[in-house]
Structure formats: C-alpha cells, structure tokens
Amino acid sequence: MIEAYDRLARRVLAGPARLGRTRLVAVDGPSGAGKSAFAARLADALAALPGGGPVPVVHTDDLLDGWDDQLTFWPRLEEWVLGPLRAGRPGAYRRYSWVRRSFLPRPVPVPVAPVLLVEGVSAARAAVAADLTLAVFVTAPAPLRLARALERDGRAILPELRRWHLGERAHFAVDGTEARADLLVDGAPGLPHDAARYYVRRR
C-alpha cells in the first residue's frame, strides 16, 4: 500500500509524547534497507506541517565506537540523548569519526522538540518500547542491501559487513523487532510512486 509521508507525519504528531514532552520515532531495520532515506523524508514531512520546524534525527551509526560496538552503544544513547529528553532537558552527543576512529570533541545538540527520530540498527529495540510513539521497521532483500552498502562504503568493508549482518540477524531474531513494529516499510518497492512524497507500507 502506498502512503504519503505527510499523512504519517500528522499521525506521529497526533500520537502521545512518551519520552518526556517528545514523540520518539525509531526507524529500525537491517543495514542497507533504506532507513536513512525514510527517516530523512519523514523529518522533511514533519517540518513542512503548519507550525513545524527542524526535526532532530540521531543516527545510531554516529554513536558506535567502531564495528565491534554494533549493539553495545545503547548506554551512550541513553545517557546523552534519551535520558535528558525524558527529564525534559536537551541532550547532546559526540559523533564518532570512522576515519579517525574516535569520538569528535564537538557535541551535537539534541533539543527538546515535539518529535525526535532515531535511525539505525536496533533503534526500536525492546528496551525503548515504552518511550516510543512509533516503531518503524524497514526491509529489503539481502542481495540488494549488500549491494547498497558496498556501493556506499566500498568493497574494503566486506569482511566487517558480513560480520555485521550476522550480528543484526541474531539481534532481530532475539528482540522480535519486526513483529513488534507499528509500521513495516518496503525499502525496495516495485510499485511506481514518487519516493520523495510516498512510501510503500508492507504492514
């Protein structure tokens, strides 16, 4: 089913704020499924609504301390972003540089806003379910996801990427993320549509 981003944006704003005064939307799914594009387009739709403004988007990849921190980064997100917002205070985080292999010193502010989008593998994990206004899971066929990741980051990452895929599959199986999601999105739809304005819902 093809649905408009602006309709989803209105649905989010009509939902309850469960992270303090903020509506938390988690965009989860495996690597290369299309999570970043979906999150960016939803953020644009939210900002375009009457009275809307910039919508903060936190990418979990920015919080990882390298490849081995695939799932264990969560306390950092909780301490720097979710905890302060839950208490009604702005958060801030330090972005990881995959080139320098260290966290950059300059903090990235996360204001108290009507909506916060958190995008990345395990963003909608069970531990955050009580704080979520909307849990989104984006899917796509494995061969396409692999091709997208290699096109984006180069073939040099292939050994690490294969290990990453094993980790995310194991996590999703244990966490039950896809079955628990409020919205299942097709990240490789065959239906003709304007991808900037519409997405394809699988459930």
Secondary structure, DSSP 8 states (H G I E B T S, - for coil): -EEEHHHHHHHHHHS---BTTBEEEEEE-STTSSHHHHHHHHHHHHHHSTT-----EEEGGGG-SSGGGTTTTHHHHIIIIIHHHHTT--EEEEEEETTTTEEEEEEEEE---SEEEEESTTTT-GGGGGGEEEEEEEE--HHHHHHHHHHHH-GGGHHHHHHHHHHHHHHHHHHTHHHH-SEEEESS--S---TTTEEEE--
